């Protein structure tokens, strides 16, 4: 009897380890996980696979033992006797303490190795400041003197993110890069990655930061170096590109002519609206804003003039942007809207935005 149960135990153990091993090595998780779009993604996913394999073994072991006990030791019909008094089992306790300790130690050592590898900085990275605020992301390229609401990155080149927050704690999360780091007010946190896949990948905020948290999204556009340089050239100071790229850039500039280049730089009303993240909180159908945190702006142009006595439509809209707490629409709260648009928007952008809203 005893020999039989030891034999059974060995069979079960081998079967469990085999299932765990197959889960870790054979299951195709690619349909469940985001794209592997950075060099760290491969290592992070390998760690995930190991932990998944171990978790499957633990799950089957615990649930299997539970099911076995429920069925094997159930009360027989007519059995009114009390259960055996059991006062613990030292051997069993040593075993179920030791095995998890070893498992946790193995995962810990392996995870530490992965962490030190992915945080190693190689070469001179492109510096991008990641600025979080309620409820939008801003990306600043200090060398090129560009700010953007969308993250542009050259493929296969290391990037150093310097993550900060202007108000509360946010979390910079790019699932495809396997990157998630808090943006904490009052400090700058570094993060290095190398994007390895071209395409567009979602950026989210992973820390509940207020009523507009769910809408605090953006995207990362990873593109070949030439496309990235072209974007830099079109949006700001040229970052001394390679000779061939320079020739191309100057050619296209001559073709376009000066006037058109200037027109390219000025943002339209909807562009100002979206680039400052207004659409995350305000619904404005024309510009593609669908937020529900703040008053809807459809029809604001016709409404604005009669909202506050003594303020015409232009005055009311301008004040609402610069001093959002001056008048709070019924059903909404003071302090939700950032109060620094006066510092962040140029006078031209502000008047473009106000002109645009007046037409809505
Ligand atoms: Cu920012 Cu959640």
Boltz pocket constraint, residues with backbone or C-beta under 6 A from the ligand:
constraints:
  - pocket:
      binder: B
      contacts: [[A, 132], [A, 133], [A, 134], [A, 135], [A, 169], [A, 170], [A, 171], [A, 205], [A, 206], [A, 207], [A, 208], [A, 209], [A, 210], [A, 212], [A, 213], [A, 214], [A, 216]]
      max_distance: 6.0
